[in-house]
Amino acid sequence: MYRLLPIFLMLAVSPESDKKLEHLSSFITATKDTVLGIRNGIESFHAAMMPFMESQETGKTSASASTPKESEEESKPLA
């Protein structure tokens, strides 16, 4: 906190520092809102994709369990 004292003194002496700080405050608020929006979008995308990815994973494991050769051999009658 002590490191900020020179900056505070400089802002107190400079003209129109209130307006500059208001612009900075609005910029920081807009940046915060943007970051939160992006984070919420990523979380929503992740939540929507997890069931899809899990279904793809179970499809791969069941497909790898029976290869096409095995299914052809199973359909042939035994002599």
For each residue, the residues with C-beta under 8 A, 3 or more apart:
1: 4 5
2: 5
3: 6
4: 1 7 8
5: 1 2 8 9
6: 3 9 10
7: 4 10 11
8: 4 5 11 12
9: 5 6 12 13
10: 6 7 13 14
11: 7 8 14 17 21
12: 8 9 17
13: 9 10
14: 10 11 17
15:
16: 19 20
17: 11 12 14 20 21
18: 21 22
19: 16 22 23
20: 16 17 23 24
21: 11 17 18 24 25
22: 18 19 25 26
23: 19 20 26 27
24: 20 21 27 28
25: 21 22 28 29
26: 22 23 29 30
27: 23 24 30 31
28: 24 25 31 32
29: 25 26 32 33
30: 26 27 33 34
31: 27 28 34 35
32: 28 29 35 36
33: 29 30 36 37
34: 30 31 37 38
35: 31 32 38 39
36: 32 33 39 40
37: 33 34 40 41
38: 34 35 41 42
39: 35 36 42 43
40: 36 37 43 44
41: 37 38 44 45
42: 38 39 45 46
43: 39 40 46 47
44: 40 41 47 48
45: 41 42 48 49
46: 42 43 49 50
47: 43 44 50
48: 44 45 51 52
49: 45 46 52 53
50: 46 47 53 54
51: 48 54 55
52: 48 49 55 56
53: 49 50 56 57
54: 50 51 57 58
55: 51 52 58 59
56: 52 53 59 60
57: 53 54 60 61
58: 54 55 61 62
59: 55 56 62 63
60: 56 57 63 64
61: 57 58 64 65
62: 58 59 65 66
63: 59 60 66
64: 60 61 67
65: 61 62
66: 62 63 70 71
67: 64 70 71
68: 71 72
69: 72 73
70: 66 67 73 74
71: 66 67 68 74 75
72: 68 69 75 76
73: 69 70 76
74: 70 71
75: 71 72
76: 72 73
77:
78:
79:
